[in-house]
Amino acid sequence: MAVVAAAVLARLAAAFLLLAAQVACEYGMVHVISEAGGPKGKDYCILYNPQWAHLPHDLGKASLLQLRNWTASLLCSPADLPAHGFSNQIPLVARGNCTFYEKVRLAQGSGARGLLVVSKEKLVPPGGNKTQYDEIGIPVALLSYKDMLDIFRRFGRAVRVALYAPNEPVLDYNMVVIFIMAVGTVAIGGHWAGSRDVKKRYMKHKRDDGLDKQEDEAVDVTPVMTCVFVVMCCSMLVLLYYFYDHLVYVVIGIFCLASATGLYSCLAPFVRRLPFCKCRVPDNSLPYFHKRPQARMLLLALFCVAVSVVWGIFRNEDQWAWILQDALGIAFCLYMLKTIRLPTFKACTLLLLVLFLYDIFFVFITPFLTKSGNSIMVEVATGPSDSATHEKLPMVLKVPRLNSSPLALCDRPFSLLGFGDILVPGLLVAYCHRFDIQVQSSRVYFVACTI
């Protein structure tokens, strides 16, 4: 036990030191244009340390300087310098063999106005000590090897660059969009679930066919089901962590099927109100079709499957596929809120408490148990960096960053919110709406819980 405790303390200390070392680290941009004209300029992500030298916040105030490709050298000794130095240039050098301070000191001494270090590995903060920071007056930043290749492929070898670091926006509009979608889904799903319960409790309405009857059936969550559900979540999360590249396609397939079902469930009430296509399938002995569903419901089912298949094929199109994913995801969440029912407040408390502990363990405790020191939940949700497939789990709402920000290039181009963060509070809101109806409290609990 003493050895385990010491190991945990060591990991905590290392995490604290790493966090302290990264406080001064910031994302910035390098704006690249071709000296010979041609394609429009483009921004690339850089990681810099403002303690070396600050970067201007406005591109218009940044100096546009010639980029000197010196990646054949590590720039660790005076012998690595060119004969005429780097006068009014920004050299591009390879990472390795010596400290960032040694590289930037040589670059500054030869007339460079900045330094870009190319890294094939994960970008790390270019650090130093206080004395070194005081001695250096030019910025030093890290650029990924992939971005360097794209620069020379797109603009050629003769390019000019400007280093700058725009301020982060006070309000992220993408987060506003996600907030509206998430809270709207919780409110609509909770209200819909409660309203359906009222109809089943107080109204005896005629159903068109057996399929509708099946859809109206809700599943009550028992304590045993809660425990089984959490165990399944834990098992699936661990399996995804270790076998991500194999299981991610299984999850994508499940999402396509479940989201198509959810979309059908959400659109069916509106389609049934249409005044046309009420004709039914002729008598037959085929499965499902022997119930003689309406033609318009079959067309709706084909439409929902088609939307899901289109997303599955073009899911990696960053320009527009996220819209389909969000629409399918919202429909899936509404379907789950309508179908799954927490029968008692005790069931609500048990589910929320168990999932609260589940989140704490997989987000904050697992970094001390994994070799990489990363959270299992975060690794699975965002996709492992070493994944060969580069696929992402679709069980999230995603919105591209709408602000001009280095985070759009450097951190993640999308803001994400998992379905669990919608479904879990949504189930409680739905329960509150049912309780309002039962005690006839004018929906005061539903409104308060939604707020």
N, C-alpha and C positions, 0 to 999 in steps of 0.2 A: 504493500500500500504506500509505503514511504517513497518507493521508486516511482510509482505512478503519480503521486502528488508532486514530486520534484519535476517530473516530465511535464505535467500540466502547467506548473508555475513557469518553467522554462519557456513553454510555448506562449504563455501569456506575456512574459517579458519580451520575447521576440516580436510578438504582435504589436506590443506597445511601442517598441523601438522603431519598428517598421512604419507604424502610423505617424510617429513623431518625425521620422525622416521624410515622410511624404507630405507634410503639412505645407511646405514651401513649394511643392511641385505644382505646376499649372499646365493646362493645355493651351496651345496657341495654334497659329496657322502660318504656313509659308505660302505666299501667293507667287505663282510661277507664270511667266510669259516667255514666249520665244523672241529672241533678238531679231529673227528674220521675219517677224510677223506670223501670220497663219492662224492657228486655232486660238479661240478666246482663252484668256488666263483662267487658271484653276487653283483652288486652295487645297492644301494637304495638311494633315495633322502633324503637329510637332509637340514634344514634351520638353518643357524647359523649366529652369529654376530661376525665379526672379531675383534670387540673391546674387547671381552672377551679374546680371544686368537686366533692367526692365525693358519690356517691349512696348511700343506704342499701341494704344487701344484702337486707333483709327488707321485703316490702310492708307489713307491719303497722307498721313504724317510719317509713314514708314519709307525708308530709303530703298529704292529699287537698284540693286547691285548685281554685278555679274556673279554667276555661280561657277566656281572652279571645281571640276570633277577631279578630286585627288584621292579617290577611293582605293587606288592601287597601293596607297601608303597608309600606315597606321598613325603617322605623325607623332612619334614618341621620342624622336631625337632630332637635333639640328640637321643631321644628314638627310632626313625625310623632307626637308623644306625645298621648294623649287628655287632655282637660281635667282630669280627676280622677286621672290616672295609672293605675298597675296595682297598687294597694294589695292585698297578699295574693292576687295572681293570678299565673297563668302565661300571658303573652302568646304568641300564635301569629303569627309574622310571616313575610314572604316573604324569600327569600334574594336577595342581590345588591346592587350599587351601593356597598357599604362593607364594612369588615371585621367579623368576628364580634365583635371587641372593642368597636367603636363601638356595635353593636346592644346587646350585653349591658350596657355601661356606662350607656346611656340607660335600659334596662329596670330595672336595679338602682337607679338614681337616682330612678325614679318609683315605687318600692315593690314591684317584682315579686319573686317568690320563686323564679323560674326563667325560662328562655327556651327556647321551641321554635321552630326555624327550619325552615320548609317548603322542601323542595328538589324541583324537577322533574327534576333531574339526578341522577347517581350521588352517593350520600352520601359526603362527605369529612370528615376530622377537623376540628372547629372549633378551629383552632390560634391561638396568640398567643406573646408572649415572656414571660420570667420576671417582668418588672415588671408586665405586664398581669395575669398570673395572680395575683400577690400582691394586686392592687387589687380583684379581683372575688371576691365571696363567694357567688354564686348559680350553680347549674348551667346550662349551655347545651348543647343537644343538637339534632341534626338529625332531622327526621321526613320521610318521603317524601310526595310530593304525593298519591300513590295512597292511602296510609293515611289522610291527612287527609280525603279525600273519603269513605272508608269510615266514618270516625268520625262525620261529620255526617249521613251517610245512615242509619247504624244507630242513633245515639243522639240525633239532633237537635242544635240549636245550643247548648242549655244543658247543659253537661257539666262534670264534675269529673275531674281527673287527678292521678295520683301517679307520680312518677319514681323508679325504683329499678333496681338492677343486681344481681341474684342471683349468687352465686358459681357458677363453673363446677364441675360435679360432678367428683370425683376419678376416678370410673370411668364411662365411657360404656357403658351396657348395650347400645346399638345396635351398638357396635364388638365387643362380646363375641359377639353373635349373628352378625355378619358373619364374625368369626374362626372360630367353630364351623362355619358353613356352608362357608367356603372350605377350611379344613384338612380337614374331613370329606370334602368332594368330592375333594380331592387324594388322601387316604388310600384312600377307597373306589374311586375311579377307577383309581389305581395298582394296587391289589390285584386289581381285576376284570380289568384288562388282563393282568396276569401270570398269573392263574388261567386265563383263556381260552387263553393261550399254552401252558400246561401241557396242557390238554385236547387242543389241536390237535397237540401234540408227542408225547404219550404215549398218547392214547386215540383209538380209531377208533369214534366214535359215529355213529349213523344220524341224518340230518337229516330233518325232516318234509317239507320242500319246498325248492324252489330259492331262495325268498326268504331262508330261514335261511342257506343257503350263501353268498348274497351278503353278508348281514350279518356273517358270521364273517370275511370277508376284511379284513385289515389293510393299511394303506398305509405302506410304509417310506419314511422321509424321507431323501432323498439330499442331498449338498451343493448340487447344482444346484437342487433343490426349495427348499432353505433360502434361497438367494439370490433365487430368483423370488418366494418368499413375502414376504420382507422388502421387495423392490422394490414388490410389490403393496400391502403395508401402507403404505409411504411415499406411494405415489401416491394411495391412497384417502384417507389422512389429509389430504393437501394439497387434494385435490378437495373433501372435506367442509368444510375451512376456508373455501374460497372460494365453494362452491355448497351450503352447508349446507341451506338451505330446500328445495332440489330433491332432494338425494340422501338426506335423512334418511328419507323415505318408502320409498325403495329399501331402505335398511338395515332398516327396520321390517318390510318384506315378507320380506326374506331371513331375518330372525330368526324370524318366524312359521313359515316353512317348515322351517327348520333345527331349531327347538325342538320342533315337532311330531314330526319324525323322531327326535330324541333321546329324547323322552318315550316314543314307541313302542318304541324299542330298549331302554329301561330297564325298561319294564313287561312286555314280551313274555315274558321268562323266567318271570315269576310267573303270567301268564295261562296259559301252556302247562301249568302244573301243576294247573290247575283241572280237576275231574272232569267237567265238563259242556260243552256246545256244541262237541263234537269233530267234528260233521258238517261235510262239505266242500261247496263250491260244485259244482253239477253240471257235467258236461263241456261246454265251450264253446270258442269261438275268440277270445274277447276278450283284449286285452293284459293281462298279469298274472293275470287270472282263469282263463286256460287252465291255470295250474298248480294249480288247485283248492285255494285256501287255505281254512283252517278258518274257520267262521262267527265264532268268538270272536275270531280275529285281525282280521277285518274290523270287528267291533264295537269292538275296541281302537283300530284306525286311525281310525274315525269319532270316538271319544272324544278322541283326541289332537288331531285337527284341530279339534274343537269347542272344546277348552280354549284352543288357540292363537288361534282366531278371537275367542273371548270376550275374551281379553286384548287383542287388536288393537283391538277396538271400545271397550273401557273402559280403555285403557292410561293415561289421564290422571286416573283416579279415585284420588286420593291415599289414601283410606281403606283400600282393600283390594287394588287392582290390583298393588301391589308384591309381594304374596304369590304371585300367579300368575306374575309376572315372575321372581321368585327360583326358583320351582319349575321353570319352563321353562328358566331359565338353568342350573340345576344339572344338569338332564337333558341339556341340550346339551353341557355340559362333560364329563359322564360319557361321553356318546357319542363325543366327540372323543378323549378319553383312551383309549377302547377301540379306536377305529378307526385313529388315527395312531400309528405305532410308530417310535421311534428305534432303529435296528438296532445301532449301535456307540456306544461312549463318545466317539469322535471326533465323531460326528454330534451328540451331546448338547452337547459343548463348543462346537462351531461355532455351533449354534443359540442357545445361551444367551449366548455372547459377542457375536454379531451383534445380538441383541435388546437386550442391555445397552447397546451403543453407540447403537442406535436410540432407546431410551428417553432416554438422556442428551441426544442431539441435539434431539429434539422437545420435551423438557421444559425443558432449561436453556439451550440454544443459540438456539432459535428466537425467544425474546423479544427478542434483539438484531437479528433480521432482519425482524420484523413492525412495521408502522406503529403498532399499538396498544401494542406492548411486552408483549403477553401470549403465553404459551406456546401453540403450536398444539395440542398434545395436550390441555391443560387446557381450552382454548376449545371443542374439539370434544367432549370427554367430558362437560362440564357444559352444553353448549349455548351458542352466542353470545348475549350480552346483547341484541343488536340483532336477533335472529331474529324474523321476522314470524310464524312458525308456533308458536313457543314449545314445539316438540317436543324431546324428549330421546332420545338414542341408547339403545336397550334393552340394549346389550351390557355390562350391569353388574348386579351384585347390589346391591340397595338396601334399606335398612332405615330407617324413620323414627326420628328422635331420640326415645328413650324417657324421657329426663330432662327436667325442667322447666328450660329453659336459654334464654338469649337467642339462642343459636346456632340454635335451632329456628325462630325467627322471622326472624333477621337474616342469618345466613350461608347455610345451606342446610338445608331441613327433612329431608333424607335424607342418610345416610352411604352412600357409593358404593365399590364395588370392581370394577374391570374384569375381564372374563373372562380377559384375557391374564395377569393376576397369579395365576390359578388354573391355566390350561392349561400355561404354560411350566414352572413347577416340577413340575406333575403329570406331564408327559412324562418328566422325569428320575426321578421316583419310580417310575413304571411301568417304566422301563428297569431301575432297581435291583431291582425285584421279579423281572423276567425273569432278571436276572443271578444273583440268589439261587437261583432254581430251576435254572439251568444248572449252577452250581457246588455246589448242595445245601448252602447255608450257613445253613439254618434262618431265612431271611428277615431276617438281621441287617442287610443293606444297606438293605432296604426300610424297616425300623423306624427305623434311624438317619437315613435321608434324610427320612422323614416328620417325625420330631422336629425 
